Amino acid sequence: MAVRFGLLLMAALVSLPSLSSAQDVVARLKGEGLEERFTEEASVSGRVVAGVLAGSATASDALALYASATRASDDICVRVISRDGLYWSENTFTWPDGADSGVVPLEYQSRYRDQLAGYDAKDLAILGYEGDCRQVPDGPVLVAARGTDQQQPATLDILVNSGRSDTFAVLTNLANGPKTLACQTITAGRRTGYDTVCTVPLAETPDNGLLEIRIMRRRFDRMMPATSLVVHLPVNGIR
Protein backbone atom coordinates (compact mmCIF):
# COMPACT_ATOMS: atom_id res chain seq x y z
CA MET A 1 0.00 0.00 0.00
CA ALA A 2 2.83 2.36 0.95
CA VAL A 3 4.67 1.58 -2.28
CA ARG A 4 1.55 2.30 -4.32
CA PHE A 5 1.02 5.62 -2.51
CA GLY A 6 4.65 6.57 -3.14
CA LEU A 7 4.29 5.87 -6.85
CA LEU A 8 1.13 7.97 -7.04
CA LEU A 9 2.86 10.83 -5.21
CA MET A 10 5.83 10.70 -7.58
CA ALA A 11 3.51 10.74 -10.59
CA ALA A 12 1.71 13.79 -9.22
CA LEU A 13 4.98 15.63 -8.60
CA VAL A 14 6.25 14.82 -12.09
CA SER A 15 3.07 16.28 -13.60
CA LEU A 16 3.38 19.60 -11.74
CA PRO A 17 5.94 21.25 -14.09
CA SER A 18 3.72 20.67 -17.12
CA LEU A 19 0.76 22.26 -15.34
CA SER A 20 2.91 25.20 -14.35
CA SER A 21 4.16 25.58 -17.90
CA ALA A 22 0.61 25.66 -19.25
CA GLN A 23 -0.26 28.41 -16.82
CA ASP A 24 2.86 30.42 -17.72
CA VAL A 25 1.99 30.92 -21.40
CA VAL A 26 1.56 34.64 -20.82
CA ALA A 27 3.45 37.62 -22.24
CA ARG A 28 4.94 39.11 -19.08
CA LEU A 29 5.25 42.82 -18.46
CA LYS A 30 8.83 44.02 -18.77
CA GLY A 31 9.37 46.33 -15.82
CA GLU A 32 7.28 47.17 -12.78
CA GLY A 33 3.71 48.36 -13.19
CA LEU A 34 1.89 49.41 -16.34
CA GLU A 35 2.65 52.79 -17.85
CA GLU A 36 -0.91 53.98 -18.33
CA ARG A 37 -3.20 56.90 -17.72
CA PHE A 38 -6.92 57.62 -17.73
CA THR A 39 -7.75 61.30 -17.69
CA GLU A 40 -10.56 63.70 -18.46
CA GLU A 41 -8.38 65.40 -21.07
CA ALA A 42 -8.28 63.43 -24.29
CA SER A 43 -4.98 62.29 -25.80
CA VAL A 44 -4.23 62.16 -29.52
CA SER A 45 -2.28 59.05 -30.54
CA GLY A 46 -0.11 60.93 -33.05
CA ARG A 47 0.08 57.82 -35.22
CA VAL A 48 -1.81 57.10 -38.43
CA VAL A 49 -2.36 53.47 -37.40
CA ALA A 50 -3.67 53.34 -33.83
CA GLY A 51 -4.25 49.60 -33.64
CA VAL A 52 -4.67 46.25 -35.42
CA LEU A 53 -7.38 44.05 -33.92
CA ALA A 54 -8.93 40.70 -34.73
CA GLY A 55 -12.43 41.20 -36.09
CA SER A 56 -13.71 38.92 -33.31
CA ALA A 57 -12.74 41.39 -30.56
CA THR A 58 -15.32 41.97 -27.82
CA ALA A 59 -15.74 44.44 -24.97
CA SER A 60 -13.30 43.22 -22.30
CA ASP A 61 -10.30 44.24 -20.20
CA ALA A 62 -8.56 40.98 -21.22
CA LEU A 63 -5.93 41.80 -23.87
CA ALA A 64 -3.89 39.33 -25.91
CA LEU A 65 -1.86 38.89 -29.09
CA TYR A 66 -2.02 36.19 -31.74
CA ALA A 67 1.17 34.18 -32.14
CA SER A 68 2.99 34.16 -35.46
CA ALA A 69 5.51 31.78 -37.01
CA THR A 70 7.37 34.76 -38.48
CA ARG A 71 7.87 36.67 -35.20
CA ALA A 72 11.58 37.37 -34.61
CA SER A 73 11.79 39.49 -31.43
CA ASP A 74 11.13 38.39 -27.84
CA ASP A 75 10.22 41.97 -26.93
CA ILE A 76 6.78 43.22 -27.95
CA CYS A 77 5.78 46.86 -27.60
CA VAL A 78 2.07 47.26 -26.90
CA ARG A 79 0.35 50.63 -27.24
CA VAL A 80 -3.28 51.07 -26.27
CA ILE A 81 -5.49 54.09 -26.83
CA SER A 82 -9.24 54.50 -26.53
CA ARG A 83 -11.28 56.02 -29.33
CA ASP A 84 -12.28 58.91 -27.07
CA GLY A 85 -8.62 59.53 -26.21
CA LEU A 86 -9.17 59.26 -22.44
CA TYR A 87 -7.11 56.07 -21.94
CA TRP A 88 -3.53 55.57 -23.07
CA SER A 89 -0.75 53.10 -22.30
CA GLU A 90 2.63 52.04 -23.70
CA ASN A 91 4.49 49.02 -22.34
CA THR A 92 6.95 46.32 -23.40
CA PHE A 93 6.15 42.65 -22.84
CA THR A 94 8.37 39.55 -23.06
CA TRP A 95 7.08 36.81 -25.34
CA PRO A 96 6.89 33.38 -23.62
CA ASP A 97 9.06 30.50 -24.84
CA GLY A 98 7.26 27.99 -27.03
CA ALA A 99 4.25 30.22 -27.71
CA ASP A 100 4.22 29.67 -31.47
CA SER A 101 0.49 29.39 -32.14
CA GLY A 102 -2.87 30.45 -30.78
CA VAL A 103 -3.52 33.44 -28.55
CA VAL A 104 -1.09 34.65 -25.89
CA PRO A 105 -2.64 36.72 -23.07
CA LEU A 106 -0.86 39.86 -21.89
CA GLU A 107 -0.01 40.35 -18.23
CA TYR A 108 -2.16 43.46 -18.21
CA GLN A 109 -3.09 44.31 -14.62
CA SER A 110 -4.64 47.68 -15.31
CA ARG A 111 -5.74 50.06 -12.58
CA TYR A 112 -8.67 50.90 -14.85
CA ARG A 113 -10.11 47.47 -15.58
CA ASP A 114 -13.72 48.56 -15.23
CA GLN A 115 -13.23 51.45 -17.64
CA LEU A 116 -11.47 49.22 -20.20
CA ALA A 117 -14.18 46.58 -20.01
CA GLY A 118 -16.74 49.30 -20.66
CA TYR A 119 -15.31 50.20 -24.06
CA ASP A 120 -17.09 48.57 -27.00
CA ALA A 121 -15.21 46.15 -29.25
CA LYS A 122 -13.79 48.75 -31.63
CA ASP A 123 -13.47 51.56 -29.11
CA LEU A 124 -10.08 50.41 -27.79
CA ALA A 125 -7.14 50.28 -30.21
CA ILE A 126 -4.26 47.89 -29.48
CA LEU A 127 -1.03 48.08 -31.46
CA GLY A 128 1.48 45.33 -30.67
CA TYR A 129 4.72 45.34 -32.64
CA GLU A 130 8.13 43.70 -32.38
CA GLY A 131 10.70 45.50 -30.26
CA ASP A 132 11.15 47.41 -27.01
CA CYS A 133 9.03 50.58 -26.83
CA ARG A 134 12.04 52.56 -25.59
CA GLN A 135 14.24 51.50 -28.50
CA VAL A 136 12.12 51.24 -31.66
CA PRO A 137 9.18 53.44 -32.76
CA ASP A 138 7.52 50.75 -34.88
CA GLY A 139 7.97 47.31 -36.39
CA PRO A 140 6.14 44.25 -37.73
CA VAL A 141 2.71 44.08 -36.08
CA LEU A 142 1.09 41.19 -34.21
CA VAL A 143 -2.70 40.99 -34.39
CA ALA A 144 -4.30 41.91 -31.07
CA ALA A 145 -7.21 40.09 -29.45
CA ARG A 146 -9.67 41.41 -26.90
CA GLY A 147 -12.04 39.27 -24.87
CA THR A 148 -12.26 35.51 -24.40
CA ASP A 149 -13.16 34.55 -27.99
CA GLN A 150 -9.98 32.87 -29.20
CA GLN A 151 -11.12 31.62 -32.58
CA GLN A 152 -9.10 32.13 -35.73
CA PRO A 153 -10.15 35.59 -37.00
CA ALA A 154 -11.82 35.92 -40.39
CA THR A 155 -11.08 39.65 -40.59
CA LEU A 156 -8.77 42.30 -39.18
CA ASP A 157 -9.78 45.79 -38.10
CA ILE A 158 -7.13 48.45 -38.64
CA LEU A 159 -7.98 51.51 -36.55
CA VAL A 160 -6.75 54.69 -38.21
CA ASN A 161 -6.41 58.43 -37.68
CA SER A 162 -7.69 59.68 -41.02
CA GLY A 163 -6.82 63.36 -40.61
CA ARG A 164 -10.33 64.06 -41.93
CA SER A 165 -9.49 62.37 -45.20
CA ASP A 166 -10.88 59.59 -47.37
CA THR A 167 -8.95 56.51 -46.31
CA PHE A 168 -8.09 53.28 -48.13
CA ALA A 169 -6.14 50.14 -47.23
CA VAL A 170 -4.10 48.60 -50.05
CA LEU A 171 -3.04 44.96 -49.60
CA THR A 172 0.15 44.98 -51.63
CA ASN A 173 1.53 41.42 -51.58
CA LEU A 174 -1.40 39.17 -52.50
CA ALA A 175 -0.79 36.42 -55.05
CA ASN A 176 -3.33 37.88 -57.48
CA GLY A 177 -2.01 41.41 -57.18
CA PRO A 178 -2.78 44.40 -54.94
CA LYS A 179 -6.29 44.88 -53.57
CA THR A 180 -7.71 48.24 -52.46
CA LEU A 181 -10.31 48.43 -49.68
CA ALA A 182 -12.32 51.50 -48.73
CA CYS A 183 -12.22 52.28 -45.00
CA GLN A 184 -15.22 53.39 -42.96
CA THR A 185 -15.42 56.61 -40.94
CA ILE A 186 -16.68 56.34 -37.37
CA THR A 187 -19.49 58.87 -37.07
CA ALA A 188 -20.72 58.49 -33.48
CA GLY A 189 -19.13 59.63 -30.24
CA ARG A 190 -15.78 61.23 -29.50
CA ARG A 191 -13.05 60.33 -32.02
CA THR A 192 -9.92 61.91 -30.57
CA GLY A 193 -7.87 58.70 -30.48
CA TYR A 194 -8.86 57.54 -33.98
CA ASP A 195 -11.81 57.93 -36.32
CA THR A 196 -11.69 55.27 -39.05
CA VAL A 197 -11.89 51.48 -39.36
CA CYS A 198 -10.33 49.53 -42.24
CA THR A 199 -11.73 45.98 -42.27
CA VAL A 200 -9.43 43.48 -43.99
CA PRO A 201 -10.75 40.00 -44.92
CA LEU A 202 -8.33 37.12 -44.37
CA ALA A 203 -9.79 34.76 -46.97
CA GLU A 204 -6.85 35.53 -49.26
CA THR A 205 -3.44 35.86 -47.60
CA PRO A 206 0.22 35.51 -48.61
CA ASP A 207 1.95 32.16 -48.11
CA ASN A 208 4.84 33.71 -46.16
CA GLY A 209 2.63 34.63 -43.20
CA LEU A 210 3.18 38.38 -43.60
CA LEU A 211 0.54 40.75 -44.93
CA GLU A 212 1.86 44.03 -46.31
CA ILE A 213 -0.58 46.92 -46.07
CA ARG A 214 -0.37 50.52 -47.20
CA ILE A 215 -2.78 53.05 -45.68
CA MET A 216 -3.63 55.74 -48.23
CA ARG A 217 -5.36 59.00 -47.30
CA ARG A 218 -6.78 61.56 -49.70
CA ARG A 219 -7.96 65.01 -48.65
CA PHE A 220 -9.27 67.70 -50.98
CA ASP A 221 -8.08 65.65 -53.99
CA ARG A 222 -4.54 65.60 -52.61
CA MET A 223 -2.82 62.46 -51.43
CA MET A 224 -1.31 62.55 -47.95
CA PRO A 225 1.88 60.55 -47.20
CA ALA A 226 1.21 56.81 -47.24
CA THR A 227 1.74 54.68 -44.12
CA SER A 228 3.05 51.15 -44.59
CA LEU A 229 2.84 48.30 -42.12
CA VAL A 230 3.63 44.60 -42.09
CA VAL A 231 1.22 42.37 -40.17
CA HIS A 232 2.10 38.93 -38.82
CA LEU A 233 -0.82 36.69 -39.73
CA PRO A 234 -2.18 34.54 -36.85
CA VAL A 235 -1.07 30.91 -36.70
CA ASN A 236 -3.78 28.25 -36.47
CA GLY A 237 -3.97 26.43 -33.16
CA ILE A 238 -5.87 27.91 -30.23
CA ARG A 239 -4.49 27.29 -26.75
C-alpha positions as CSV (number, residue, x, y, z in Angstrom):
1,M,0.0,0.0,0.0
2,A,2.8,2.4,1.0
3,V,4.7,1.6,-2.3
4,R,1.6,2.3,-4.3
5,F,1.0,5.6,-2.5
6,G,4.6,6.6,-3.1
7,L,4.3,5.9,-6.8
8,L,1.1,8.0,-7.0
9,L,2.9,10.8,-5.2
10,M,5.8,10.7,-7.6
11,A,3.5,10.7,-10.6
12,A,1.7,13.8,-9.2
13,L,5.0,15.6,-8.6
14,V,6.3,14.8,-12.1
15,S,3.1,16.3,-13.6
16,L,3.4,19.6,-11.7
17,P,5.9,21.3,-14.1
18,S,3.7,20.7,-17.1
19,L,0.8,22.3,-15.3
20,S,2.9,25.2,-14.3
21,S,4.2,25.6,-17.9
22,A,0.6,25.7,-19.2
23,Q,-0.3,28.4,-16.8
24,D,2.9,30.4,-17.7
25,V,2.0,30.9,-21.4
26,V,1.6,34.6,-20.8
27,A,3.4,37.6,-22.2
28,R,4.9,39.1,-19.1
29,L,5.2,42.8,-18.5
30,K,8.8,44.0,-18.8
31,G,9.4,46.3,-15.8
32,E,7.3,47.2,-12.8
33,G,3.7,48.4,-13.2
34,L,1.9,49.4,-16.3
35,E,2.7,52.8,-17.9
36,E,-0.9,54.0,-18.3
37,R,-3.2,56.9,-17.7
38,F,-6.9,57.6,-17.7
39,T,-7.8,61.3,-17.7
40,E,-10.6,63.7,-18.5
41,E,-8.4,65.4,-21.1
42,A,-8.3,63.4,-24.3
43,S,-5.0,62.3,-25.8
44,V,-4.2,62.2,-29.5
45,S,-2.3,59.1,-30.5
46,G,-0.1,60.9,-33.1
47,R,0.1,57.8,-35.2
48,V,-1.8,57.1,-38.4
49,V,-2.4,53.5,-37.4
50,A,-3.7,53.3,-33.8
51,G,-4.2,49.6,-33.6
52,V,-4.7,46.3,-35.4
53,L,-7.4,44.1,-33.9
54,A,-8.9,40.7,-34.7
55,G,-12.4,41.2,-36.1
56,S,-13.7,38.9,-33.3
57,A,-12.7,41.4,-30.6
58,T,-15.3,42.0,-27.8
59,A,-15.7,44.4,-25.0
60,S,-13.3,43.2,-22.3
61,D,-10.3,44.2,-20.2
62,A,-8.6,41.0,-21.2
63,L,-5.9,41.8,-23.9
64,A,-3.9,39.3,-25.9
65,L,-1.9,38.9,-29.1
66,Y,-2.0,36.2,-31.7
67,A,1.2,34.2,-32.1
68,S,3.0,34.2,-35.5
69,A,5.5,31.8,-37.0
70,T,7.4,34.8,-38.5
71,R,7.9,36.7,-35.2
72,A,11.6,37.4,-34.6
73,S,11.8,39.5,-31.4
74,D,11.1,38.4,-27.8
75,D,10.2,42.0,-26.9
76,I,6.8,43.2,-28.0
77,C,5.8,46.9,-27.6
78,V,2.1,47.3,-26.9
79,R,0.4,50.6,-27.2
80,V,-3.3,51.1,-26.3
81,I,-5.5,54.1,-26.8
82,S,-9.2,54.5,-26.5
83,R,-11.3,56.0,-29.3
84,D,-12.3,58.9,-27.1
85,G,-8.6,59.5,-26.2
86,L,-9.2,59.3,-22.4
87,Y,-7.1,56.1,-21.9
88,W,-3.5,55.6,-23.1
89,S,-0.7,53.1,-22.3
90,E,2.6,52.0,-23.7
91,N,4.5,49.0,-22.3
92,T,7.0,46.3,-23.4
93,F,6.2,42.7,-22.8
94,T,8.4,39.5,-23.1
95,W,7.1,36.8,-25.3
96,P,6.9,33.4,-23.6
97,D,9.1,30.5,-24.8
98,G,7.3,28.0,-27.0
99,A,4.3,30.2,-27.7
100,D,4.2,29.7,-31.5
101,S,0.5,29.4,-32.1
102,G,-2.9,30.4,-30.8
103,V,-3.5,33.4,-28.6
104,V,-1.1,34.6,-25.9
105,P,-2.6,36.7,-23.1
106,L,-0.9,39.9,-21.9
107,E,0.0,40.4,-18.2
108,Y,-2.2,43.5,-18.2
109,Q,-3.1,44.3,-14.6
110,S,-4.6,47.7,-15.3
111,R,-5.7,50.1,-12.6
112,Y,-8.7,50.9,-14.8
113,R,-10.1,47.5,-15.6
114,D,-13.7,48.6,-15.2
115,Q,-13.2,51.5,-17.6
116,L,-11.5,49.2,-20.2
117,A,-14.2,46.6,-20.0
118,G,-16.7,49.3,-20.7
119,Y,-15.3,50.2,-24.1
120,D,-17.1,48.6,-27.0
121,A,-15.2,46.1,-29.2
122,K,-13.8,48.8,-31.6
123,D,-13.5,51.6,-29.1
124,L,-10.1,50.4,-27.8
125,A,-7.1,50.3,-30.2
126,I,-4.3,47.9,-29.5
127,L,-1.0,48.1,-31.5
128,G,1.5,45.3,-30.7
129,Y,4.7,45.3,-32.6
130,E,8.1,43.7,-32.4
131,G,10.7,45.5,-30.3
132,D,11.1,47.4,-27.0
133,C,9.0,50.6,-26.8
134,R,12.0,52.6,-25.6
135,Q,14.2,51.5,-28.5
136,V,12.1,51.2,-31.7
137,P,9.2,53.4,-32.8
138,D,7.5,50.8,-34.9
139,G,8.0,47.3,-36.4
140,P,6.1,44.3,-37.7
141,V,2.7,44.1,-36.1
142,L,1.1,41.2,-34.2
143,V,-2.7,41.0,-34.4
144,A,-4.3,41.9,-31.1
145,A,-7.2,40.1,-29.5
146,R,-9.7,41.4,-26.9
147,G,-12.0,39.3,-24.9
148,T,-12.3,35.5,-24.4
149,D,-13.2,34.6,-28.0
150,Q,-10.0,32.9,-29.2
151,Q,-11.1,31.6,-32.6
152,Q,-9.1,32.1,-35.7
153,P,-10.2,35.6,-37.0
154,A,-11.8,35.9,-40.4
155,T,-11.1,39.7,-40.6
156,L,-8.8,42.3,-39.2
157,D,-9.8,45.8,-38.1
158,I,-7.1,48.5,-38.6
159,L,-8.0,51.5,-36.6
160,V,-6.7,54.7,-38.2
161,N,-6.4,58.4,-37.7
162,S,-7.7,59.7,-41.0
163,G,-6.8,63.4,-40.6
164,R,-10.3,64.1,-41.9
165,S,-9.5,62.4,-45.2
166,D,-10.9,59.6,-47.4
167,T,-9.0,56.5,-46.3
168,F,-8.1,53.3,-48.1
169,A,-6.1,50.1,-47.2
170,V,-4.1,48.6,-50.0
171,L,-3.0,45.0,-49.6
172,T,0.1,45.0,-51.6
173,N,1.5,41.4,-51.6
174,L,-1.4,39.2,-52.5
175,A,-0.8,36.4,-55.0
176,N,-3.3,37.9,-57.5
177,G,-2.0,41.4,-57.2
178,P,-2.8,44.4,-54.9
179,K,-6.3,44.9,-53.6
180,T,-7.7,48.2,-52.5
181,L,-10.3,48.4,-49.7
182,A,-12.3,51.5,-48.7
183,C,-12.2,52.3,-45.0
184,Q,-15.2,53.4,-43.0
185,T,-15.4,56.6,-40.9
186,I,-16.7,56.3,-37.4
187,T,-19.5,58.9,-37.1
188,A,-20.7,58.5,-33.5
189,G,-19.1,59.6,-30.2
190,R,-15.8,61.2,-29.5
191,R,-13.1,60.3,-32.0
192,T,-9.9,61.9,-30.6
193,G,-7.9,58.7,-30.5
194,Y,-8.9,57.5,-34.0
195,D,-11.8,57.9,-36.3
196,T,-11.7,55.3,-39.0
197,V,-11.9,51.5,-39.4
198,C,-10.3,49.5,-42.2
199,T,-11.7,46.0,-42.3
200,V,-9.4,43.5,-44.0
201,P,-10.8,40.0,-44.9
202,L,-8.3,37.1,-44.4
203,A,-9.8,34.8,-47.0
204,E,-6.8,35.5,-49.3
205,T,-3.4,35.9,-47.6
206,P,0.2,35.5,-48.6
207,D,1.9,32.2,-48.1
208,N,4.8,33.7,-46.2
209,G,2.6,34.6,-43.2
210,L,3.2,38.4,-43.6
211,L,0.5,40.8,-44.9
212,E,1.9,44.0,-46.3
213,I,-0.6,46.9,-46.1
214,R,-0.4,50.5,-47.2
215,I,-2.8,53.0,-45.7
216,M,-3.6,55.7,-48.2
217,R,-5.4,59.0,-47.3
218,R,-6.8,61.6,-49.7
219,R,-8.0,65.0,-48.7
220,F,-9.3,67.7,-51.0
221,D,-8.1,65.6,-54.0
222,R,-4.5,65.6,-52.6
223,M,-2.8,62.5,-51.4
224,M,-1.3,62.5,-47.9
225,P,1.9,60.6,-47.2
226,A,1.2,56.8,-47.2
227,T,1.7,54.7,-44.1
228,S,3.0,51.1,-44.6
229,L,2.8,48.3,-42.1
230,V,3.6,44.6,-42.1
231,V,1.2,42.4,-40.2
232,H,2.1,38.9,-38.8
233,L,-0.8,36.7,-39.7
234,P,-2.2,34.5,-36.9
235,V,-1.1,30.9,-36.7
236,N,-3.8,28.2,-36.5
237,G,-4.0,26.4,-33.2
238,I,-5.9,27.9,-30.2
239,R,-4.5,27.3,-26.8
